[in-house]
Amino acid sequence: MSDGSLSQDEIDALLQGSTGMDLGGSSAPAGGGAGGEPSPDDLQAFGALLKGTVESQQSNLSMLTSAQVSMTGPELEMSDPSSIAASIGDPVVQLHLNFSEGVDGVHRYLMSSDAAVRIAGAMMGQDDIELDDAALNALQEAFSQLNGPVLTTLGEKADKSIMTEPPSAESVGGNEVSGAGERLVAARYSVTIGSDAPAEIYELFDPRVIPQILGSSSAAQQTAPQQAQQPQQAGAPGGFGQGGFGQQAGFGQQAGFGQGAGFGGGQQAAGFGGGPSVQSVQFPDLQQSEGPSEQGNIGLLMDVYMEMTVELGRTKKLIREILGMGEGTIIELDKLAGEPVDILVNHKLIAKGEVVVIDENFGVRVTEIVSPMERVSNMT
């Protein structure tokens, strides 16, 4: 018999918001979150959303790799990341893009090192590359672009702005993959770049994300049994008053704190000895309070200063040559006369332009915005 105290496991479950906790000793399913695993219907609906993004993802990857890309899928299932890693084989490349706004939960990609090398090599225009920092940076750029259509589609479905953290990529052993032992939603894609063999890529989602996106009725299904257990005839004599908190009580049925009043316009109910009447509460439409947040969020950054630099050119010199410099020394740069100058923001190349003179000051006219593929090549 329990002494009324909670065990550490029960306290942890309460802190994690678990509604499936059994104070008698059982716990919620691992990895299922508050709502458990999604139903087959929810998985199918979520898969249909992801399938609608495949064409855009395929187009983005084709632009980044300058090659013909074919992308099929996804096929959804509940799986353990360690099981996926075992089927892929060591080493495994994982990219973390956890949700940071709009929804809560894990979001990452898993693929074989061979698939990662194919994608990174195609982006960098090289064959047989090493899976080094430059290749991982290229993968981060690629999956940031692939992730864009997914976030847009999920945000439109949930009617909110959904964002992820900046991507981070790493190569790990199969037994070191993140989330081992958890049950996650795994979306498997097949990607073919040019004439290469198809490569499999897994996109993993926390199961809690699906009801947040679909507006699933799982939360209502959880609260329904609790409401059903409430007594229907609890307004016995000696209570708070006939029809007050008990008899036929509800938010819209013959109940209230005063005569002829209730939370939803109830009637024929007396409470607390027939006190003054209470007006019905008009609750606002919660969905109308959610406006487009993207413009508001970006507006917070509009007054942030960033360093912009126009670079005429670069060169490398030996220490002896630098020490031998004096007035009148001419330094030859790596740019030809008339060639566009580089425009950098926080030391990252974003555009190119030509030098102009405005009154007595130098200026630069933007002539080209750098494409994502060029940004990747500058990482090498």
Secondary structure by P-SEA (a helix, b strand, c coil): cccccccaaaaaaaaacccccccccccccccccccccccaaaaaaaaaaaaaaaaaaaaaaaaaaccbbbbbbbbbbbbbaaaaaaaacccbbbbbbccccccccccbbbbcaaaaaaaaaaaaccccccccaaaaaaaaaaaaaaaaaaaaaaaaaacbbbbbccbbbbbbccccccccccccbbbbbbbbcccccbbbbbbbbcaaaaaaacccaaaaaaaaaaaaaccccccccccccccccccccccccccccccccccccccccccccccccccbbbbcccccccccaaaaaaaaaccbbbbbbbbcccccccaaaaaaccccbbbbcccccccbbbbbccccccbbbbbbbcccbbbbbbcccccaaaaaaaac
